[in-house]
Structure formats: C-alpha cells, structure tokens
Amino acid sequence: MTKHILIIDDDIELSELLSSYLSAEGFTITCRHDGASGLAKAFDQDIDLILLDVMMPKLNGFDVLKALGGKHSIPILMLTAKGDDSDRILGLELGADDYLPKPFHHQELLARIKAIFRRIDITKQHTGNSSLLNINDVVIDNATRQVKCADHLLELTGTEFEILFELMSQHSVIVSKEQLSQHVLGRKLSPFDRSIDMHVSNIRRKISQYASDDKIKTVRGAGYIFLAGDKLD
C-alpha cells in the first residue's frame, strides 16, 4: 500500500520540490502551508507520516505538536533550522520522532523516511508474536502497543515506545545510544546528536508520574539500562 506523507511547511517552493521528488519515489503527498490547516489534515486516518516545519503562520510547528499532545501514533519528522539546537530539543520534548536540519539533501530525507517506515513495518510483523513484558512495575505490550506503570496507562509516541521496549527487552543490561539509534531511528548516531537522550528523558518523565523510583539509569559514556528492581550504584 502506498504511504501517504503530509508536508506542513509554508515554503511553497520547497514543498513543491519535495512533493515532486517523493511522489517519484512512490509516496502519496499532501501539502499544507500553515499550521492550522496542517493540524486539521494530520488527524486524517490515511496519513502515515508528517514532515513538519517549525516556523509557520497561524500555528507554528511547536503549536501543532502541542495540539497533537504527544498521543499520536503517526511518526513526525521535524524540519528545523540548521544549528538551532533549542528547536530540535523542544520538538523532541513535544513528541517529534526525529528531526532533520535545513538545508538538507533530498537523499538524506528519503533515507530518514524509509528508516521510519522500515521500523514500523518490522514492528507490525512482530506484533502478533511479541510477548508482554512486566518488569519493575512497568508493563509493556507490543501486541496492543500499550504501556502501564503501576496500572496507569502511559501515552508514549511511537519512538518512545520502541526505545522503552528495546530497554526492557534487555533489562539489567547496558544498551548503547548507538544501538538505540540504529534499531529505533534507523540511522547511525552522529556526534552531538541528542535525539535518544531527549526521548529517554520523555519516557522517564512520563513514568515518574506514577513511580517513586528511577526505572532507567544512565551509564555515562556507555548508554542506558532498565533496572529490574534494585538500583545500581
């Protein structure tokens, strides 16, 4: 089935170029040039991925993310200004799955999009066979895509879910940021890339609403570890 990508960007020329290029790659493309109309279209059931610019009229990219509330299942790739780390960090905090700084090469964009869809397809293939994990008062079910902490349902984005599932599947073992980036984001971890850090921070924040102890420990210079119960020194 053809994947449907929604481009929300007020740069009409860039949107048309991306639309032509991605259409030639076999995707169905819809463009919206302001945040308000883009947000309305984002709720359509046939949208498979959103390319979201930051600076736009009516509603900016952050407003769109806030309106979606981090509860969306549609992956969102933020298009940010090159070198503007604050935009990237805020976008990830608000629920974006990944970011790509402008200007970017069209092949890099295509690689990011394909990596996201590849991750989703692999997850769907494993959905029926994946077991439910219940570790340290956190329950994650890959079949229903639900996560609970102390019997409270957590609202995680698709990327957050995949990272947590990866950590819990290897609980009590250090999982490197490189491994998380490769397995979840579908790309190598680049220098100064804080995407994984921000996603883990979001997961911690959501779990901490219902837990009094830390579930995920940072191992400096090595990665992260999901604790099976006892805290590590």
C-alpha angles and dihedrals in degrees: 000000000000114000116236116219123193115208113200107187133126091214097098095185093052091045091053092049092049091045092054094045097046092043089056087054090058102264127130109233132202121182130203122180103202134044097244097056090039091055091050091052092046090071092061110115094226095063112108102177138007127216103201127192120207105219112055139135124262094011124015123216093268091053089053091051091048091050090052086052099211089280096103123116092202112100114239124205111196120215107212138177113270112262095010100125093170091063092049094048093047092047092053091046090054094051110275113148097215142338138228120199120228130270095045135165114253091232091056090052091050091049091052092048093048091048091054093049091045090055091049093048092050090050091051091050091054098040097095094047102040117110127228113255120212111181130155094345093310118113121194123182117190092191094062096023089231129140126194132185117193087347092304117124114238122211106222130171118238093261093047090051092052093049093049092047090051092050095045093046087059098035117172089021125100112247114198124229088237091057092048092048092049097044099038108025093031095229142089117269109254125208114280091008108148098179095110092044092054094047091050090048089054091050091050092049093052094046092046090064088074104021130072095198134057114261098184122050124199114225104201113238092002112061138248137321129198108222117231092209113297118079118241122233 
